[in-house]
């Protein structure tokens, strides 16, 4: 284990899980926003009208870079809790199972 994690003691898996969960969403969130908008589009007869690139261009035109990160805070809070518990449970199980 890392010296910093050792100094944190039992909080290490919770803190590190939360940080890694939040950090994992930052680079992929814009892609997830575009994917969600494409999936929620009506489609229509013209398939190119709802392509990912067209959706991304329209989103940027409407709100700039900030539009790609709209709603990131709730996603990061959920990821922090989810990954903190996952890392903590993994650490707990490995310690009790002798892993």
Secondary structure in CASP SS format (residue, H / E / C, confidence):
PFRMAT SS
TARGET T0000
AUTHOR 0000-0000-0000
METHOD secondary structure of the structure
MODEL  1
X C 1.00
X C 1.00
X H 1.00
X H 1.00
X H 1.00
X H 1.00
X H 1.00
X H 1.00
X H 1.00
X H 1.00
X H 1.00
X H 1.00
X H 1.00
X H 1.00
X H 1.00
X H 1.00
X H 1.00
X H 1.00
X H 1.00
X H 1.00
X H 1.00
X H 1.00
X H 1.00
X H 1.00
X H 1.00
X H 1.00
X H 1.00
X H 1.00
X H 1.00
X H 1.00
X H 1.00
X H 1.00
X H 1.00
X H 1.00
X H 1.00
X H 1.00
X H 1.00
X H 1.00
X H 1.00
X H 1.00
X C 1.00
X C 1.00
X C 1.00
X C 1.00
X C 1.00
X C 1.00
X H 1.00
X H 1.00
X H 1.00
X H 1.00
X C 1.00
X H 1.00
X H 1.00
X H 1.00
X H 1.00
X H 1.00
X H 1.00
X H 1.00
X H 1.00
X H 1.00
X H 1.00
X H 1.00
X H 1.00
X C 1.00
X H 1.00
X H 1.00
X H 1.00
X H 1.00
X H 1.00
X C 1.00
X C 1.00
X H 1.00
X H 1.00
X H 1.00
X H 1.00
X H 1.00
X H 1.00
X H 1.00
X H 1.00
X H 1.00
X H 1.00
X H 1.00
X H 1.00
X H 1.00
X H 1.00
X H 1.00
X H 1.00
X H 1.00
X H 1.00
X H 1.00
X H 1.00
X H 1.00
X H 1.00
X H 1.00
X H 1.00
X H 1.00
X H 1.00
X C 1.00
X C 1.00
END
